[in-house]
Amino acid sequence: MAEPKVLDVRALIPAARHQKIFETYDNLGVGESFVLVNDHDPKPLYYQFDYEHKGAFSWRYLEQGPEVWRVEIGRTKSSPAGA
């Protein structure tokens, strides 16, 4: 099984981070995942995923600060059309 892709958004301006994260998620196949690397707890991002992709994603903290957060985000099933 291949290692998940790593998406390090720390160098991106904050306004561009969510767009890049959701583009990466949208390109996943069912059962695939990526590791998000961030400079703060991405808890608000979790709530956005839960709203837009409820039941179709997984979220697992691999590292929780204080300087780096790493979260494995996966696609567990296809999201509803338009989500």
LINFEN-V382875 format. One record per helix or strand of 3 or more residues. SS is the DSSP state (~ for helix, > for strand). FROM is the first residue (numbers start at 1). LEN is the number of residues. Records with the same first field share a line. If there is no record, write none. Layout:
SS->FROM-LEN ; FROM-LEN
This chain:
>->5-4 ; 33-6 ; 57-8 ; 69-7
~->14-13 ; 43-10
